[in-house]
Amino acid sequence: MNIQTATEPNTDKPAPVFDLTLEPLAAELYDVFYRTVGGVTYDHNPLPDWESFRKFAAKNPKLLPRLAAWFAIAQRARAHALGGTTG
């Protein structure tokens, strides 16, 4: 699945639509998270870097909500940086 598609393949189920202008900020925030937790999950499995995570999540419908979360975090961070808030 391409992260810009509006529906998941072979279904009528809506897929997240991503504002790709937020990707650099989402990547930076993910990198901060990655470095802060030492590059591992709570059970000590390695976390992927942003590019690997983004590519894998974009093809895995079960991971799309996590990818969407990083874009939502980036959207909120940008809004706060600009002096406003969102939802």
Backbone as CSV, one residue per row, in Angstrom:
resi,resn,N_x,N_y,N_z,CA_x,CA_y,CA_z,C_x,C_y,C_z
1,MET,0.837,-1.180,0.000,0.000,0.000,0.000,0.878,1.237,0.000
2,ASN,0.532,2.177,-0.789,1.207,3.466,-0.811,0.587,4.337,0.268
3,ILE,1.390,5.055,1.027,0.827,5.824,2.135,-0.028,6.990,1.669
4,GLN,-0.101,7.229,0.374,-0.950,8.297,-0.125,-2.305,7.792,-0.600
5,THR,-2.563,6.489,-0.574,-3.826,5.972,-1.073,-4.955,6.288,-0.111
6,ALA,-6.174,6.320,-0.640,-7.326,6.656,0.179,-8.085,5.427,0.664
7,THR,-7.833,4.262,0.075,-8.459,3.031,0.546,-7.428,1.922,0.584
8,GLU,-7.675,0.959,1.457,-6.782,-0.186,1.518,-7.028,-1.056,0.301
9,PRO,-6.003,-1.732,-0.196,-6.159,-2.545,-1.393,-7.230,-3.616,-1.217
10,ASN,-8.014,-3.815,-2.257,-9.027,-4.865,-2.314,-10.106,-4.752,-1.246
11,THR,-10.292,-3.548,-0.697,-11.346,-3.343,0.294,-11.963,-1.974,0.063
12,ASP,-13.082,-1.747,0.722,-13.670,-0.410,0.739,-13.305,0.320,2.021
13,LYS,-12.477,-0.307,2.839,-12.090,0.270,4.123,-11.192,1.487,3.908
14,PRO,-11.568,2.627,4.494,-10.704,3.807,4.340,-9.343,3.588,4.986
15,ALA,-8.338,4.025,4.320,-6.991,3.995,4.881,-6.619,5.419,5.273
16,PRO,-5.699,5.566,6.217,-5.278,6.918,6.587,-4.706,7.670,5.386
17,VAL,-5.006,8.936,5.311,-4.421,9.800,4.293,-3.420,10.683,5.024
18,PHE,-2.196,10.667,4.566,-1.118,11.344,5.259,-0.758,12.659,4.581
19,ASP,-0.544,13.676,5.401,-0.023,14.951,4.916,1.494,14.786,4.824
20,LEU,1.974,14.514,3.614,3.395,14.197,3.454,4.313,15.378,3.733
21,THR,3.766,16.593,3.830,4.615,17.720,4.226,5.061,17.566,5.682
22,LEU,4.376,16.717,6.437,4.727,16.476,7.838,5.786,15.384,8.005
23,GLU,6.112,14.679,6.928,7.025,13.542,7.077,8.384,13.918,7.661
24,PRO,9.033,14.999,7.252,10.326,15.314,7.873,10.217,15.517,9.388
25,LEU,9.150,16.173,9.834,8.963,16.382,11.272,8.616,15.067,11.957
26,ALA,7.750,14.255,11.348,7.417,12.942,11.918,8.684,12.103,12.060
27,ALA,9.528,12.130,11.041,10.779,11.367,11.075,11.691,11.861,12.196
28,GLU,11.772,13.171,12.361,12.627,13.729,13.412,12.107,13.350,14.798
29,LEU,10.798,13.433,14.984,10.215,13.076,16.276,10.388,11.582,16.561
30,TYR,10.201,10.745,15.549,10.423,9.310,15.712,11.877,9.065,16.091
31,ASP,12.804,9.790,15.466,14.223,9.611,15.770,14.518,9.984,17.219
32,VAL,13.878,11.038,17.723,14.053,11.409,19.136,13.558,10.262,20.030
33,PHE,12.376,9.734,19.705,11.840,8.599,20.452,12.809,7.417,20.387
34,TYR,13.260,7.099,19.191,14.170,5.980,18.955,15.431,6.108,19.821
35,ARG,16.034,7.286,19.791,17.264,7.506,20.563,16.997,7.496,22.058
36,THR,15.868,8.061,22.467,15.540,8.139,23.888,15.344,6.761,24.506
37,VAL,14.737,5.838,23.750,14.504,4.489,24.276,15.645,3.534,23.927
38,GLY,16.704,4.049,23.376,17.874,3.238,23.087,17.737,2.331,21.879
39,GLY,16.759,2.635,20.999,16.605,1.860,19.775,15.998,0.483,19.966
40,VAL,15.377,0.270,21.133,14.761,-1.032,21.404,13.354,-0.851,21.967
41,THR,12.535,-1.911,21.797,11.184,-1.918,22.352,11.246,-2.215,23.846
42,TYR,10.082,-2.178,24.487,10.027,-2.451,25.928,10.553,-3.852,26.260
43,ASP,10.447,-4.781,25.305,10.938,-6.137,25.547,12.301,-6.391,24.880
44,HIS,12.994,-5.307,24.601,14.383,-5.324,24.131,14.588,-5.823,22.705
45,ASN,13.538,-5.816,21.900,13.698,-6.087,20.472,14.120,-4.800,19.784
46,PRO,14.907,-4.876,18.734,15.356,-3.655,18.062,14.203,-2.937,17.354
47,LEU,14.195,-1.628,17.461,13.259,-0.807,16.702,13.859,-0.522,15.329
48,PRO,13.020,-0.438,14.301,13.549,-0.044,12.995,13.801,1.457,12.966
49,ASP,14.692,1.883,12.089,14.842,3.318,11.882,13.586,3.826,11.177
50,TRP,13.435,5.143,11.062,12.223,5.726,10.499,11.936,5.206,9.090
51,GLU,12.917,5.236,8.239,12.685,4.859,6.845,12.201,3.417,6.739
52,SER,12.813,2.530,7.485,12.386,1.129,7.484,10.987,0.985,8.063
53,PHE,10.727,1.680,9.162,9.401,1.642,9.783,8.339,2.158,8.824
54,ARG,8.604,3.304,8.192,7.625,3.915,7.286,7.309,2.984,6.116
55,LYS,8.334,2.424,5.519,8.114,1.541,4.371,7.359,0.278,4.769
56,PHE,7.728,-0.317,5.894,7.064,-1.538,6.324,5.620,-1.246,6.750
57,ALA,5.417,-0.181,7.516,4.074,0.155,7.994,3.147,0.514,6.846
58,ALA,3.680,1.143,5.815,2.852,1.534,4.670,2.321,0.320,3.926
59,LYS,2.965,-0.824,4.080,2.539,-2.048,3.403,1.781,-2.993,4.333
60,ASN,1.675,-2.639,5.598,1.070,-3.518,6.587,-0.106,-2.803,7.252
61,PRO,-1.343,-3.125,6.853,-2.509,-2.423,7.403,-2.582,-2.419,8.929
62,LYS,-2.042,-3.439,9.579,-2.075,-3.468,11.040,-1.165,-2.414,11.664
63,LEU,-0.160,-1.975,10.911,0.763,-0.958,11.435,0.398,0.458,10.995
64,LEU,-0.550,0.588,10.091,-0.927,1.931,9.628,-1.350,2.859,10.766
65,PRO,-2.082,2.381,11.779,-2.418,3.299,12.881,-1.186,3.854,13.593
66,ARG,-0.140,3.060,13.706,1.088,3.557,14.345,1.774,4.593,13.469
67,LEU,1.777,4.347,12.180,2.344,5.334,11.261,1.517,6.612,11.309
68,ALA,0.198,6.457,11.296,-0.688,7.618,11.377,-0.455,8.392,12.677
69,ALA,-0.156,7.677,13.751,0.104,8.343,15.033,1.309,9.266,14.949
70,TRP,2.372,8.829,14.265,3.560,9.691,14.152,3.253,10.934,13.325
71,PHE,2.409,10.798,12.311,2.011,11.972,11.538,1.125,12.887,12.383
72,ALA,0.263,12.315,13.213,-0.588,13.124,14.095,0.248,13.857,15.136
73,ILE,1.252,13.190,15.673,2.161,13.836,16.621,2.882,14.997,15.945
74,ALA,3.328,14.782,14.725,4.010,15.845,13.980,3.061,17.010,13.724
75,GLN,1.814,16.703,13.391,0.838,17.768,13.160,0.628,18.590,14.426
76,ARG,0.490,17.924,15.557,0.298,18.625,16.829,1.528,19.451,17.180
77,ALA,2.723,18.883,16.988,3.948,19.607,17.298,4.077,20.851,16.430
78,ARG,3.756,20.710,15.131,3.818,21.872,14.255,2.825,22.939,14.682
79,ALA,1.622,22.527,15.041,0.608,23.486,15.478,1.066,24.232,16.720
80,HIS,1.633,23.526,17.667,2.132,24.178,18.883,3.291,25.121,18.572
81,ALA,4.173,24.693,17.678,5.314,25.539,17.314,4.850,26.836,16.648
82,LEU,3.720,26.757,15.962,3.172,27.936,15.291,2.247,28.735,16.178
83,GLY,2.134,28.335,17.442,1.352,29.098,18.409,-0.101,28.714,18.506
84,GLY,-0.475,27.594,17.931,-1.860,27.148,18.014,-1.933,25.715,18.458
85,THR,-3.137,25.191,18.468,-3.325,23.781,18.790,-4.295,23.184,17.800
86,THR,-4.348,21.878,17.770,-5.337,21.188,16.944,-6.045,20.174,17.817
87,GLY,-7.301,19.888,17.467,-8.136,18.870,18.105,-7.632,18.364,19.336
